[in-house]
């Protein structure tokens, strides 16, 4: 079953009681931009979730630039918006950045035990191109939900687990950043350039087409090749956000057992002994 929902399918169901739409638009270079765009226009009834405030936790010396939120914080955020665990609400996530931030919410919900989640194929751009309604009005809260975050620790790894696994037979370690960052030719964000030794480079943007829709399962299989057939797949990026696009891509071809190195390169390079 696909992890995606089309704009046409969402248009038919998004006002149902058990469907909640989440706007995840964000810009790393301008953290206020996504929320500003949301206030100007969004899918009617959708709520806004901010990458730094809602989809990440507190930063520390280690853990990377976008640590995972705690179960308690994520429970409070999602339940306040009316998300239920029983019966499970269908949550639909969208952005306008090739799934970069919507996939983060998709992955977080699954990590925290909520599988009834879809990502809007093509994002807000596809919704607008289809001529579907938009709104600047704040959504109406139906009341608190009963969502409870129940972490699945087998879906995530830390730096020590990556160190133990990399280079082992049957393990594919995937770096999701663009090639110049992977090769260490540039590093606009983190203090150290380069990649984890033994990693393979599969840039996250290659999972989607120019129009912002996700490539077909057959295209994804061709893209991944032998890497998708390894016993264990570990995916990382700069801070554990855009890696989720590759995890979405892998889930579309049946590899939803792939793991996220949540701290990613920004965590890895905080340990001098690992460099």
Secondary structure, DSSP 8 states (H G I E B T S, - for coil): --SEE-HHHHHHHTTSTTEEEEE----TT-TTHHHHHHHH-BSTT-EE--HHHHS-----SSS-TT----HHHHHHHHHHTT--TTTT-EEEEE-SSTTTTHHHHHHHHHHTT---EEEETTHHHHHHHTT---B-S---------------GGGEE-HHHHHHHTT-TTEEEEE-S-HHHHTTS--SSSSS-S--TT-EE--GGGGB-TTS-B--HHHHHHHHGGGGGSSEEEEE-SSSSTHHHHHHHHHTTT-TT-EEESSHHHHHTT-GGG-
